[in-house]
C-alpha cells in the first residue's frame, strides 16, 4: 500500500492527488479505478479523462447544437415577421413587389438597387432585383401599377421578362384580355408599349409614397426633372425597354433624317457585314426561340428591318408637326400583334446598327486611331473583347433575356448619332444625375431625353411644349 501511494491532498505515488488518479486512491476513493470528485476509471481527472472526457465532449456538442437551433429559430422567426410586415404593407396600400434576379452588372457604374428594401405604398427590363420600396413601374434587361386590380395584367409586362415569355402569357389569357384597366382608363384600344402621358409629379407621389431614404431621393429626382418636364409616358419594361424608349423619342422628335440614313443604302449593310466579319449567321431573331437562321435568310430579314426603319424615320421627319409625328409613333407602338411585329423589327434594326458601329470602332482601335473612351470599357470586358463575342455574349440576348448595360447605351447613341440625355433619378444630388450617352457630341448631334430610376427601366419625359401640341397616344 505504501508503494502504491495512499496520500491524499498533498500525496504522491503514482498520481494519487486530489485531482489525480491512476491506480492510486484519491480523496474520495481508493483501490483500482477509484473515482475522483468528477472523474472515474483509472486515473480519471476531476474534470475529464476516460469516460468523463467523452461525456464532456458530448455535452459540449449538445450545447453547440442547441445554440445553432436557437439561432435558426430566431432567424426563421425574423423572416416570418418580415414577410408579415410586407403583407400588411400591401394590404394597407395596393402595390407590387418587384420580382426577378440581379441584372447583369453595369460596366460604367454599379447597380443602384439595394437588396432588402420593401417597395412601399399604393401607388414588368429584371431582373430583377430583390423587393424594393416602389411598385415596379409598368413594364419595366428590367415597371408596376398604382392599382391592385391591375396586378395580374401588369405581371405580363414584368421587369426584364423575355419577349417570348410575355407573348406566351398573353396567348394563354386570350386576345380578349389584352386591354388592361389602365388602358381603358386612358381610352386606349389596347396595351400600347408606350403609354399615354401622365402628370410627372403626380406619378412620382403615387409610385414612391414610402418614407425611406430611397423614396425621398427618387421623389427629389422627379422634382428636379419637373423643372424641365411636366409629363411622363411609361414604357413597357421588357428587355427591349431602353431601345424602345430611345426609338420612341427619336421618331417623336426628328425633324430631319440623319446623314447616314440619306447618304448610303442601309439595306446593303447586312450583306457587307457578313462579307467582312461573318457575324450575321449568329443573329437571334425575336419569337424564334433562339434558333439561328442560315446567313442568307438572316441577311434578307435584316435588310427588311433596315428598310422598315428608314421608312418610318422618313415618315416621322416629314410629318411637319409634333402631333403628326405622334401619329407615326402611335402606329408603331401599338398593342395589336401585327403592329408589334413591326415594332420588334425596328428594335432589331437598332441592334444591328449597334453591331455595325461596334465593328467600325473596334477596327479603328486595332489601327491605333482615336476612339471614344467608352470603347475601351466595352472591349475591355472578358465577355466582349471583340465584336464577335460582343454579339454572342451580349447583343444577341438583348430583348430576349437581358437589357442594355450602361456602356452599351453609349454605343446606341453612337449608332444612331443621337445624344441620349438621361435623368438618373436615383442619382439626385450628384454629378451623375444627368448623364449623356455619349457625352462628346452634345453640341452637334440631336438630343433625346429619357428618365430612369434604376439604369434598367427607362420612361419617356414630356415637356410642356409637347403637351400644348397635344402629343398624346
C-alpha positions, 0 to 999 in steps of 0.5 A: 500500500505504501508503494502504491501511494495512499496520500491524499491532498498533498500525496504522491505515488503514482498520481494519487492527488486530489485531482489525480488518479491512476491506480492510486486512491484519491480523496474520495476513493481508493483501490483500482479505478477509484473515482475522483470528485468528477472523474472515474476509471483509472486515473480519471481527472476531476474534470475529464479523462476516460469516460468523463472526457467523452461525456464532456465532449458530448455535452459540449456538442449538445450545447453547440447544437442547441445554440445553432437551433436557437439561432435558426429559430430566431432567424426563421422567426425574423423572416416570418415577421418580415414577410408579415410586415410586407403583407400588411404593407400591401394590404394597407396600400395596393402595390407590387413587389418587384420580382426577378434576379440581379441584372447583369452588372453595369460596366460604367457604374454599379447597380443602384438597387439595394437588396432588402428594401420593401417597395412601399405604398399604393401607388414588368427590363429584371431582373430583377432585383430583390423587393424594393420600396416602389411598385415596379413601374409598368413594364419595366434587361428590367415597371408596376401599377398604382392599382391592385386590380391591375396586378395580374395584367401588369405581371405580363409586362414584368421587369426584364421578362423575355419577349417570348415569355410575355407573348406566351402569357398573353396567348394563354389569357386570350386576345380578349384580355389584352386591354388592361384597366389602365388602358381603358382608363386612358381610352386606349384600344389596347396595351400600347408599349408606350403609354399615354402621358401622365402628370410627372409629379403626380406619378412620382407621389403615387409610385414612391409614397414610402418614407425611406431614404430611397423614396425621398431621393427618387421623389427629389429626382422627379422634382428636379426633372419637373423643372424641365418636364411636366409629363411622363409616358411609361414604357413597357419594361421588357428587355427591349425597354431602353431601345424602345424608349430611345426609338420612341423619342427619336421618331417623336422628335426628328425633324430631319433624317440623319446623314447616314440614313440619306447618304448610303443604302442601309439595306446593303449593310447586312450583306457587307457585314457578313462579307467582312466579319461573318457575324450575321449567321449568329443573329437571334431573331425575336419569337424564334426561340433562339434558333439561328437562321442560315446567313442568307435568310438572316441577311434578307430579314435584316435588310427588311428591318433596315428598310422598315426603319428608314421608312418610318424615320422618313415618315416621322421627319416629314410629318411637319408637326409634333402631333403628326409625328405622334401619329407615326409613333402611335402606329408603331407602338401599338398593342395589336400583334401585327403592329408589334411585329413591326415594332420588334423589327425596328428594335432589331434594326437598332441592334444591328446598327449597334453591331455595325458601329461596334465593328467600325470602332473596334477596327479603328482601335486595332489601327491605333486611331482615336476612339471614344473612351467608352470603347475601351470599357466595352472591349475591355470586358472578358465577355466582349473583347471583340465584336464577335463575342460582343454579339454572342455574349451580349447583343444577341440576348438583348430583348430576349433575356437581358437589357442594355448595360450602361456602356452599351447605351453609349454605343446606341447613341453612337449608332444612331448619332443621337445624344441620349440625355438621361435623368438618373433619378436615383442619382439626385444630388450628384454629378451623375444625375444627368448623364449623356450617352455619349457625352462628346457630341452634345453640341452637334448631334440631336438630343433625346431625353429619357428618365430612369430610376434604376439604369434598367427601366427607362420612361419617356419625359414630356415637356410642356411644349409637347403637351400644348401640341397635344402629343398624346397616344 
